Amino acid sequence: MHIEPGLVADSKIWLSYVTAAGAGAYGLKLAWQDVKERGPVSLLSRAAASAALVFCFFEVLPHYPVGVSEVHLIFGSTLFLIFGAAPAAIGLALGLLLQGLLFAPFDLPQFGMNVTTLLVPLYGLRYLAGKIIEPGTPYVDLKYRQALALSTAYQAGIVAWVMFWAFYGQGFTVETMQSVATFGAAYMLVIIVEPLADLAVLAAAKTINGLRGSGLVGRRLYHAA
């Protein structure tokens, strides 16, 4: 998902700086908690891996302009399950920034909107995971319904933020509502793919015993809360 240039006028784009700053501040809080639990080297390693994957997701995997934005396979829930919330947040922000700097400089003015749209649903996903996954369940033992719930929540959050930016920028016009509906319908099709990807990655992780206790993955991947 990328907010299209011009969707929000320059006179209104200040709000994206506020929301991005709030999302970034909360991400820093999570990062500090992660450093206290796992140390800075582990956090940086997981964040770097997450950023590299996000960059590949944006540049290599198919993405199509639909309505007010683009449909991407972001795998936000996968990043969360494998690396943890803080590294996933850092990776999403850095991957998005690198893509803009290297390949899509026209997206940089929309960076605040795009990073908000990626990070706030991730924080909601983290909260939901704490509610629907028992503390004694490692992520490698998740069931399909749990992976589906996490992926659905993340994708729905992205669609909700894209809708917000579209209506904030363009108003509640018939054209905007049609574009938003088209984007939302196309984007929710991602839900078919991402839970299966989550389970496939978790199944692979379950067979790689060398990652247990490693600082390269989130602790909750193999251990209880």
C-alpha positions in Angstrom: 0.0 0.0 0.0 1.2 3.4 -1.0 -0.8 6.6 -0.7 -0.9 8.1 -4.1 0.8 11.5 -4.6 -1.7 14.3 -4.5 -4.3 12.4 -2.5 -3.7 14.7 0.4 -2.9 18.3 -0.4 0.2 20.0 1.0 -1.9 22.1 3.3 -3.2 19.0 5.0 -0.2 16.8 5.0 1.0 18.1 8.4 -1.4 15.6 10.1 0.7 12.7 8.7 3.8 14.1 10.5 1.9 14.1 13.8 0.6 10.5 13.3 4.0 9.3 12.1 5.7 10.9 15.1 3.3 9.2 17.5 3.8 5.8 15.8 7.5 6.3 15.8 7.5 7.2 19.5 5.6 4.1 20.4 8.0 2.1 18.3 10.9 3.5 20.2 9.3 2.5 23.5 8.9 -1.1 22.2 12.5 -1.0 21.0 13.8 0.1 24.4 11.8 -2.7 26.0 13.3 -5.2 23.5 16.8 -4.0 24.2 16.3 -4.5 27.9 15.1 -8.0 27.4 17.4 -9.2 24.5 20.1 -6.7 24.1 20.9 -4.2 21.3 22.7 -6.7 19.1 19.7 -8.9 18.9 17.3 -6.0 18.2 19.5 -4.6 15.4 20.0 -8.0 13.8 16.3 -8.7 13.7 15.5 -5.1 12.6 18.0 -5.4 9.8 16.6 -8.7 8.6 13.1 -7.3 8.8 14.0 -4.2 6.8 15.7 -6.3 4.1 12.6 -8.5 3.8 10.2 -5.5 3.6 12.4 -3.9 0.9 12.1 -7.1 -1.1 8.4 -7.3 -0.5 7.9 -3.8 -1.9 10.3 -4.1 -4.8 10.2 -7.8 -5.9 6.7 -9.1 -5.1 3.8 -8.1 -7.4 2.1 -4.9 -6.5 -0.8 -3.2 -8.4 -2.3 0.3 -8.3 -6.0 -0.1 -7.3 -8.3 2.8 -6.5 -6.6 5.3 -4.0 -3.5 3.2 -3.4 -1.6 0.1 -4.3 -2.1 -3.5 -3.2 1.1 -5.1 -1.8 2.0 -8.3 0.0 3.5 -6.9 3.1 3.5 -9.9 5.5 3.3 -7.7 8.5 1.9 -10.5 10.7 4.7 -12.8 9.5 7.4 -10.2 10.5 5.7 -9.8 13.9 5.6 -13.5 14.6 9.2 -14.2 13.5 11.1 -11.1 14.8 8.8 -9.4 17.3 6.9 -6.1 17.4 9.8 -3.7 17.7 12.1 -5.2 14.9 9.0 -5.5 12.7 8.1 -1.9 13.2 11.7 -0.7 12.5 11.9 -3.0 9.5 8.6 -1.7 8.0 9.7 1.9 8.5 13.3 1.4 7.2 12.2 -0.8 4.2 9.6 1.8 3.2 12.2 4.6 3.5 14.8 2.8 1.5 12.4 2.1 -1.2 11.5 5.7 -1.4 15.1 7.0 -1.4 16.3 4.5 -4.0 13.4 3.9 -6.3 10.4 6.1 -5.6 11.4 9.6 -4.4 7.9 10.8 -5.4 6.6 8.7 -2.5 8.8 10.5 0.1 6.2 13.4 0.8 3.7 10.6 1.6 6.2 8.8 3.9 4.4 10.0 7.1 1.0 8.7 5.9 2.5 5.4 4.6 4.5 4.7 7.8 1.5 5.4 9.9 -0.6 3.1 7.8 1.9 0.3 8.3 2.9 0.7 11.9 -0.4 1.5 13.8 -2.1 -1.7 12.5 1.1 -3.6 13.7 0.6 -2.2 17.2 -3.0 -3.3 17.1 -1.9 -6.8 15.9 0.5 -6.9 18.9 -2.4 -6.2 21.3 -4.7 -8.7 19.6 -2.0 -11.4 19.8 -1.8 -10.9 23.5 -5.6 -11.5 23.7 -6.1 -14.6 21.4 -2.8 -16.5 22.0 -2.4 -18.2 25.3 0.7 -17.2 27.2 2.0 -20.8 27.2 1.8 -21.1 23.4 4.9 -20.4 21.3 4.2 -18.8 17.9 5.4 -21.9 16.1 2.4 -23.7 17.5 -0.3 -21.3 16.3 -3.4 -22.6 14.6 -4.8 -21.5 11.3 -7.6 -19.5 12.9 -5.2 -17.6 15.0 -2.9 -16.8 12.0 -6.0 -15.8 10.1 -7.2 -13.5 12.9 -3.8 -11.8 13.1 -3.5 -11.3 9.3 -7.1 -10.1 9.0 -6.6 -7.6 11.7 -3.4 -6.2 10.2 -4.9 -5.9 6.7 -8.1 -4.4 8.0 -6.1 -1.8 9.8 -4.2 -0.9 6.7 -7.5 -0.5 4.7 -8.9 1.6 7.5 -6.0 4.0 7.5 -6.0 4.3 3.7 -9.7 5.1 3.9 -9.0 7.7 6.5 -6.3 9.4 4.3 -8.5 9.3 1.2 -11.5 10.9 2.9 -9.3 13.3 4.8 -7.6 14.4 1.6 -10.5 14.3 -0.9 -13.7 14.5 1.2 -16.7 12.3 1.2 -17.4 12.3 -2.6 -18.9 9.6 -4.6 -15.7 9.2 -6.6 -13.6 8.8 -3.4 -16.0 6.3 -1.9 -15.9 4.2 -5.1 -12.1 4.3 -5.2 -11.9 3.4 -1.5 -14.3 0.5 -2.0 -12.3 -0.8 -4.9 -9.1 -0.7 -3.0 -10.6 -2.3 0.1 -12.1 -5.2 -1.9 -8.8 -5.9 -3.7 -6.7 -5.5 -0.6 -8.7 -7.9 1.5 -7.9 -10.6 -1.0 -4.4 -10.6 0.5 -6.0 -12.3 3.6 -6.2 -15.5 1.4 -2.4 -15.6 1.1 -0.8 -14.2 4.2 -2.2 -16.6 6.9 -1.0 -19.5 4.7 2.4 -17.8 4.4 2.5 -17.3 8.2 1.8 -21.0 8.9 4.4 -22.1 6.2 7.1 -19.9 7.8 6.2 -21.0 11.3 6.3 -24.7 10.2 9.7 -24.1 8.7 10.9 -22.4 11.8 9.7 -25.3 13.9 12.0 -27.7 12.1 15.1 -25.4 12.4 16.3 -26.2 15.9 19.4 -24.0 15.5 17.2 -20.9 15.8 16.0 -21.8 19.3 17.5 -19.3 21.7 19.0 -17.3 18.8 19.0 -13.6 18.9 18.1 -13.6 15.2 14.4 -14.4 15.9 11.9 -13.2 18.5 12.0 -15.1 21.8 8.2 -15.8 21.7 8.7 -17.7 18.4 9.9 -20.8 20.3 9.0 -20.0 24.0 6.1 -19.2 26.1 5.4 -15.7 27.1 
